[in-house]
Amino acid sequence: MRTKLTSMLLAVSVAMTSSVAFAADKVTLQLKWVTQAQFAGYFVAKDKGFYKEEGLDVTIKPGGPDVAPPQVIAGGGADVIIDWMPSALASREKGLALVNIAQPFKRSGMMLTCRKDSGVKAPSDFPGRTLGVWFYGNEYPFLSWMSRLNIATDGSANGVTVLKQGFNVDPILQKQADCVSTMTYNEYWQIIDAGLGADELITFKYEDQGVATLEDGLYVLEKNLSDPKFVDKMARFVRASMKGWAWARENADAAADIVLDNDETGAQTEKHQRRMMGEINKLTAGGGKLSEADYKRTVDTLLSGGSDPVISKAPMGAWSHAVWDAAY
């Protein structure tokens, strides 16, 4: 009896020791938008156990039209957020010290999609047209582009009329706008699915126009980077996340299916997510460590965004390679 009791006590002791030794570090990630293939790398990393292998217990919080990632992290609701650099730099200038620790998206997916029957064949045809533009920080690459083309955005005869576009493509379908803002992986395909053929459209990618800004970077609060334990935790998070993105590029359809499994709303479809995954993989290829040249291009674009730029001066300390270097 004593032997059995001793064995039981030993087993309990080992179990308790193991649970303490292997207690995973908790990380909360706030997405910029709803659950979709745009964020596949993170869902893959969680589903495939890449985070677990790094000793992490990661919670992924979906975003949406009423969720502002900078506000979430400011309120303590996340350790790391996904945001577009214009938004992050604007937040930093307003006093929320966000720092980019990794840049999984190498290229921008933003473009202007126009109806060919509007007569638009090149940017020089924009004057006199109505263009749908996203606001809330997404308008700055557009304003910078128009500024470079010397095209006014006040609706004047030689300028363009800017239509404040919601997060849909109705204006181009209903001919309320000649062109609308789209992402290569999302709204463009909504137009196609609504009945307009690719041969009826012409697209202008911001990347090709030289005014693209960085999208979907990973940001943390600057104060936390002074804590070596936090840097180590984020290094493991970044390493596992990039492993997830690499897996998604090699297994596109399977990655899209993982996203669908995590979509609690049931709003996404297999067709749309698999197509989105293919487009997203083009944007993440070569991403990871933030390129200083890409960062400078983004800042220059924002500073040249017309009379009301998103930032008033080039920021200091807005990015750090500390986490990336610790990861690799």
C-alpha positions in Angstrom: 0.0 0.0 0.0 2.8 2.3 0.9 4.6 1.5 -2.4 1.4 2.3 -4.3 0.9 5.6 -2.4 4.5 6.5 -3.0 4.1 5.9 -6.7 1.0 7.9 -6.9 2.6 10.9 -5.1 5.6 10.6 -7.4 3.3 10.6 -10.4 1.5 13.7 -9.2 4.7 15.5 -8.4 6.1 14.7 -12.0 2.8 15.9 -13.6 2.9 19.2 -11.6 6.6 19.7 -12.4 5.9 19.1 -16.1 3.0 21.5 -16.2 5.1 24.2 -14.7 8.1 23.5 -16.9 6.1 23.4 -20.1 3.6 26.1 -19.4 3.1 27.9 -22.7 3.6 31.7 -23.0 0.3 33.3 -23.9 0.2 35.6 -26.9 -2.8 37.5 -28.2 -2.8 38.6 -31.9 -5.3 41.1 -33.1 -6.1 40.8 -36.8 -6.8 43.9 -39.0 -9.9 42.4 -40.6 -12.2 39.4 -40.4 -11.0 35.8 -40.6 -9.9 35.2 -44.2 -6.9 34.0 -46.2 -5.3 37.4 -45.8 -4.2 36.0 -42.4 -3.7 32.4 -43.3 -0.1 32.2 -42.0 -1.2 32.7 -38.4 -4.1 30.2 -38.6 -1.7 27.7 -40.2 0.9 28.2 -37.5 -1.7 27.6 -34.8 -3.4 24.6 -36.6 -0.1 22.9 -37.5 1.3 23.3 -34.0 4.1 25.7 -35.0 3.3 28.0 -32.1 3.0 25.1 -29.7 6.5 23.9 -30.8 7.8 27.3 -29.8 6.2 27.1 -26.4 3.4 29.5 -27.2 -0.4 29.5 -26.6 -1.7 32.0 -29.2 -5.1 33.5 -29.3 -6.1 35.0 -32.7 -8.8 37.7 -32.4 -10.7 38.5 -35.7 -11.1 42.2 -36.6 -13.9 43.9 -38.5 -15.2 47.4 -39.5 -15.7 48.3 -35.8 -12.3 47.0 -34.6 -9.2 49.3 -34.6 -6.1 47.3 -33.8 -4.2 50.3 -32.4 -7.0 50.9 -29.9 -7.0 47.2 -29.0 -3.3 47.1 -28.1 -3.5 50.4 -26.4 -6.2 49.1 -24.1 -4.2 45.9 -23.3 -6.3 43.6 -25.5 -3.4 42.3 -27.6 0.3 41.7 -27.4 0.8 42.2 -31.1 -1.4 43.5 -33.9 -1.5 43.4 -37.7 -1.9 46.9 -39.2 -1.0 48.8 -42.4 1.9 51.1 -41.9 0.0 54.3 -42.7 -2.3 53.6 -39.8 0.5 52.5 -37.5 2.6 55.6 -38.2 -0.4 57.9 -37.8 -1.0 56.3 -34.4 2.6 56.7 -33.4 2.5 60.4 -34.3 -0.6 60.8 -32.1 1.2 59.3 -29.1 0.7 55.5 -29.4 4.3 54.2 -29.8 3.8 51.3 -32.2 6.9 49.6 -33.6 7.1 47.3 -36.6 8.9 44.1 -35.6 8.3 42.1 -38.9 6.8 42.6 -42.3 5.3 39.4 -43.7 3.8 41.2 -46.6 6.5 42.3 -49.1 4.1 43.8 -51.6 0.9 45.9 -51.6 -2.3 44.4 -52.9 -4.1 47.8 -53.4 -5.2 48.9 -56.8 -7.7 51.1 -58.6 -10.1 49.0 -60.8 -11.9 50.8 -63.6 -14.6 50.0 -66.1 -13.2 50.0 -69.7 -16.5 51.5 -70.9 -15.8 54.6 -68.9 -13.0 55.4 -71.4 -10.2 55.1 -68.8 -7.2 53.6 -70.4 -4.3 55.2 -68.5 -3.9 57.5 -65.4 -3.9 60.5 -67.8 -7.6 59.7 -68.4 -8.5 60.2 -64.7 -9.4 64.0 -64.9 -13.1 64.5 -65.1 -13.8 61.0 -63.6 -15.3 59.8 -60.4 -13.0 57.6 -58.4 -14.0 55.5 -55.4 -11.5 55.8 -52.5 -11.3 54.1 -49.1 -10.7 56.5 -46.3 -9.8 55.9 -42.6 -6.1 56.1 -43.5 -6.4 54.1 -46.8 -6.7 57.3 -48.8 -3.1 58.5 -48.5 -1.5 56.4 -51.2 -4.2 57.6 -53.5 -3.7 61.2 -52.6 0.0 60.9 -53.0 -0.5 59.3 -56.4 -2.8 62.2 -57.6 -0.3 64.7 -56.2 2.5 63.1 -58.3 0.2 63.3 -61.4 -0.7 66.9 -60.6 -4.4 65.9 -60.6 -6.6 67.9 -58.2 -9.0 65.9 -56.0 -11.5 68.6 -55.4 -14.0 67.7 -58.2 -12.8 70.6 -60.4 -13.0 70.3 -64.2 -9.4 69.2 -64.6 -9.4 67.1 -61.4 -11.2 64.1 -60.2 -14.3 63.7 -58.0 -13.5 61.5 -55.0 -16.3 59.2 -53.9 -15.9 58.1 -50.3 -16.2 54.3 -50.9 -17.6 51.9 -48.4 -16.1 48.4 -48.1 -18.0 47.1 -51.1 -17.8 47.5 -54.9 -21.4 48.8 -55.5 -20.3 52.1 -57.0 -18.6 50.5 -60.0 -21.4 48.0 -60.5 -24.0 50.7 -60.4 -21.9 53.1 -62.5 -21.7 55.7 -59.7 -17.9 55.7 -60.1 -15.7 55.0 -63.1 -13.1 53.3 -60.9 -13.1 51.9 -57.3 -10.5 50.9 -54.8 -9.9 47.1 -54.7 -7.4 44.6 -53.2 -5.9 42.1 -55.6 -7.2 39.3 -53.3 -10.6 40.5 -52.4 -12.8 43.3 -53.9 -11.5 42.8 -57.5 -12.9 39.3 -57.4 -16.2 40.6 -56.0 -16.6 42.7 -59.1 -15.9 39.6 -61.2 -18.3 37.5 -59.3 -20.9 40.2 -59.7 -20.9 39.8 -63.4 -18.2 42.1 -64.9 -15.6 40.2 -66.9 -11.9 40.7 -66.5 -11.9 41.9 -70.2 -14.3 44.7 -69.2 -11.9 46.0 -66.5 -8.6 47.7 -66.4 -6.5 47.8 -63.2 -3.8 50.1 -61.9 -1.7 48.6 -59.1 -0.3 51.1 -56.5 2.9 49.0 -56.5 3.4 49.7 -60.2 2.7 53.4 -59.7 5.4 53.7 -57.1 3.1 54.9 -54.3 2.4 51.6 -52.6 2.6 51.6 -48.8 3.4 48.6 -46.6 0.4 46.5 -45.5 -0.1 43.8 -42.9 3.0 44.3 -40.7 3.3 43.1 -37.1 3.4 45.8 -34.5 4.0 45.9 -30.7 4.2 48.7 -28.1 7.7 50.2 -28.0 7.9 50.0 -24.2 7.6 46.2 -24.3 10.7 45.9 -26.4 12.8 46.9 -23.4 11.8 43.6 -21.8 14.1 40.7 -22.9 11.4 38.1 -22.1 8.9 39.9 -24.3 11.5 40.1 -27.2 12.1 36.4 -26.8 8.4 35.6 -26.8 7.8 37.7 -29.9 10.9 36.2 -31.6 9.3 32.7 -31.2 6.0 34.1 -32.4 7.5 35.6 -35.5 9.5 32.5 -36.3 6.4 30.3 -36.0 4.3 32.7 -38.0 6.8 32.9 -40.8 6.8 29.1 -40.8 3.1 29.2 -41.2 3.3 31.6 -44.1 5.9 29.4 -45.9 3.6 26.4 -45.4 0.7 28.4 -46.8 2.6 29.2 -50.0 3.5 25.5 -50.5 0.0 24.2 -49.6 -2.4 27.0 -50.8 -5.6 25.1 -50.9 -5.0 23.3 -47.6 -4.2 26.7 -46.0 -7.4 28.1 -47.3 -9.3 25.2 -45.8 -7.7 25.9 -42.4 -8.9 29.4 -42.6 -12.4 28.2 -43.4 -12.2 25.9 -40.4 -11.5 28.9 -38.2 -14.2 31.1 -39.7 -16.8 31.1 -36.9 -19.2 33.3 -38.9 -19.5 30.8 -41.7 -19.5 33.8 -44.1 -16.5 32.7 -46.2 -16.7 30.4 -49.2 -14.2 27.8 -50.4 -14.0 29.4 -53.8 -13.3 32.8 -52.5 -10.8 31.8 -49.9 -8.8 29.5 -52.2 -8.6 32.2 -54.8 -7.6 34.8 -52.1 -4.9 32.4 -50.8 -3.3 32.3 -54.3 -3.2 36.1 -54.5 -2.0 36.6 -50.9 0.9 34.2 -51.5 2.1 36.5 -54.2 2.3 39.4 -51.7 4.0 37.5 -48.9 6.8 36.0 -51.1 10.0 37.5 -49.9 8.5 39.1 -46.9 9.6 38.8 -43.3 12.4 41.2 -42.2 11.3 44.8 -42.8 13.2 46.4 -45.7 14.5 49.9 -44.9 14.0 50.8 -48.5 10.3 49.7 -48.4 9.9 51.6 -45.2 11.4 54.8 -46.6 9.2 54.5 -49.7 6.1 54.3 -47.5 7.1 57.3 -45.4 7.9 59.3 -48.5 4.5 58.4 -50.0 2.7 59.5 -46.8 4.6 62.8 -46.6 3.7 63.6 -50.2 0.0 62.9 -49.8 -1.3 66.4 -50.6 -2.2 69.3 -48.2 -3.1 67.0 -45.3 -0.5 64.3 -45.1 -1.1 61.4 -42.6 2.2 62.2 -40.9 3.8 65.6 -40.5 7.4 64.4 -40.4 9.5 61.3 -40.8 9.1 59.2 -37.6 11.9 58.0 -35.4 12.0 54.5 -33.9 9.0 53.3 -35.8 10.6 49.9 -36.6 13.1 47.5 -35.0 14.9 44.4 -36.2 15.5 43.3 -32.5 12.8 40.7 -32.6 13.7 39.4 -36.1 17.4 39.2 -35.2 16.5 37.3 -32.0 14.3 34.9 -34.1 17.0 34.2 -36.7 
